[in-house]
């Protein structure tokens, strides 16, 4: 197998494994977590799948009528995430609320990266600094969950970091190709 093809195959297997584990985690949250946990998991899983489709597997989703459908679904997901975040705040689950806020900011940054690549290229240093700051905050949340002995939450958050890192790689690859 050619080295480039081998790398692509390995990446696809890693993405599939991370996504499968996140689906399993969503099922666990739906079965044993709070309403906010279940809603949050399903909404984020849908967002991750849409970003993967749009940035990696099917760039055709960025044009034509499919883009309106993707945006509508993404809007519903963001509303669901907002409801879940409000639930976290209502239940005084501050770490979950902070985690949601950081992820919402990451998605906003990804939206800019996907929709306005020229603007991002013009402000590369600022975009990179913002992304690094947000991901550092998310890593800090993982470490706090570990420190508190909340192993499943830490494991789940680390998986989400891996999942969205693959999206960032798609965006970077598209920038280099374009």
C-alpha positions in Angstrom: 0.0 0.0 0.0 1.3 3.5 -0.9 2.4 5.5 2.2 -0.2 8.3 1.6 -3.0 5.7 1.2 -1.8 3.9 4.3 -1.9 7.1 6.3 -5.4 7.9 5.0 -6.6 4.4 5.9 -5.2 4.7 9.4 -6.9 8.1 9.9 -10.2 6.6 8.8 -9.9 3.7 11.2 -9.1 6.2 14.1 -12.0 8.4 13.2 -14.3 5.4 13.0 -13.1 4.1 16.4 -13.5 7.5 18.1 -16.9 8.0 16.6 -18.0 4.5 17.7 -16.8 5.1 21.2 -18.6 8.4 21.3 -21.8 6.7 20.1 -21.4 4.2 22.9 -20.8 7.0 25.4 -24.0 8.8 24.2 -25.9 5.6 24.8 -24.5 5.4 28.3 -25.5 9.0 29.0 -28.9 8.4 27.6 -29.4 5.3 29.8 -27.9 6.5 33.0 -27.2 10.3 32.9 -29.4 13.3 33.4 -31.7 14.7 30.7 -29.0 17.4 30.0 -26.3 14.7 29.6 -28.3 12.7 27.1 -29.4 15.8 25.1 -25.9 17.2 25.1 -24.4 13.9 23.9 -26.8 13.4 21.0 -26.5 17.1 19.9 -22.7 17.1 20.0 -22.6 13.7 18.2 -24.7 15.1 15.4 -22.6 18.2 15.2 -19.4 16.1 15.0 -20.9 14.0 12.2 -22.0 17.0 10.3 -18.6 18.7 10.5 -16.9 15.4 9.5 -19.2 15.1 6.5 -18.7 18.8 5.5 -15.0 19.0 6.0 -13.8 15.5 5.3 -16.0 13.0 3.7 -18.4 15.0 1.5 -17.2 18.6 0.8 -20.1 18.8 -1.6 -22.2 19.6 1.5 -20.7 23.1 1.4 -22.7 23.9 -1.8 -26.1 23.5 -3.2 -29.3 22.6 -1.4 -27.6 20.2 1.0 -25.9 23.2 2.7 -29.3 24.6 3.9 -30.2 21.2 5.4 -26.9 20.9 7.1 -27.2 24.4 8.5 -30.8 23.8 9.7 -29.8 20.6 11.5 -26.8 22.4 13.0 -29.0 25.1 14.3 -31.3 22.6 16.0 -28.2 21.0 17.6 -26.9 24.3 18.9 -30.4 25.0 20.4 -30.3 21.6 22.1 -26.8 22.3 23.4 -28.0 25.6 24.8 -30.8 23.8 26.5 -28.4 21.3 28.0 -26.0 24.0 29.1 -28.9 25.8 30.8 -29.8 22.5 32.5 -26.2 22.2 33.8 -26.4 25.8 35.2 -29.8 25.1 36.7 -28.4 22.0 38.4 -25.2 23.8 39.5 -23.1 21.5 37.4 -20.5 24.2 36.8 -17.8 22.1 35.2 -20.2 20.7 32.7 -21.5 24.2 32.0 -17.9 25.5 31.5 -17.2 22.5 29.2 -20.3 23.3 27.1 -19.3 27.0 26.9 -15.8 26.1 25.7 -17.2 23.7 23.1 -19.7 26.2 21.8 -16.8 28.6 21.3 -14.8 25.9 19.5 -17.8 25.3 17.1 -18.1 29.0 16.5 -14.4 29.1 15.6 -14.8 26.0 13.3 -17.7 27.6 11.6 -15.6 30.7 10.8 -12.8 28.4 9.6 -15.1 26.4 7.3 -17.2 29.3 6.0 -14.6 32.1 5.8 -11.2 30.5 5.0 -9.8 33.7 3.5 -10.6 35.7 6.6 -8.9 33.1 8.7 -5.9 33.1 6.5 -5.6 36.8 6.9 -5.8 36.5 10.7 -3.9 33.1 11.0 -2.0 34.0 14.2 -5.2 35.2 16.0 -7.2 32.2 14.8 -4.5 29.8 15.9 -4.1 31.5 19.3 -7.9 31.4 19.9 -8.1 27.7 19.0 -5.1 26.9 21.2 -6.6 28.8 24.1 -10.0 27.0 23.7 -8.4 23.5 23.4 -6.2 24.2 26.4 -9.3 25.1 28.4 -10.9 21.9 27.3 -7.8 19.9 28.3 -8.0 21.7 31.7 -11.6 20.5 32.1 -10.4 16.9 31.4 -7.7 17.3 34.1 -10.2 18.7 36.6 -12.5 15.7 36.0 -9.5 13.4 36.5 -8.5 15.2 39.7 -12.1 14.8 41.0 -12.0 11.1 40.2 -14.8 11.4 37.6 -13.1 9.0 35.2 -15.9 8.5 32.7 -16.4 12.2 32.2 -12.7 12.7 31.7 -12.5 9.8 29.3 -15.5 11.1 27.4 -14.1 14.7 27.2 -10.7 13.3 26.0 -12.6 11.4 23.2 -14.4 14.6 22.2 -11.0 16.4 21.9 -9.8 13.6 19.6 -13.0 13.8 17.6 -12.8 17.5 17.0 -9.0 17.4 16.4 -9.8 15.2 13.4 -12.1 18.0 12.1 -9.4 20.6 12.6 -7.1 18.3 10.6 -9.7 18.2 7.8 -9.9 22.0 7.8 -6.1 22.4 7.7 -5.8 19.8 4.9 -8.4 21.7 2.9 -6.6 25.0 3.4 -3.3 23.5 2.1 -5.1 22.0 -0.9 -6.9 25.2 -1.7 
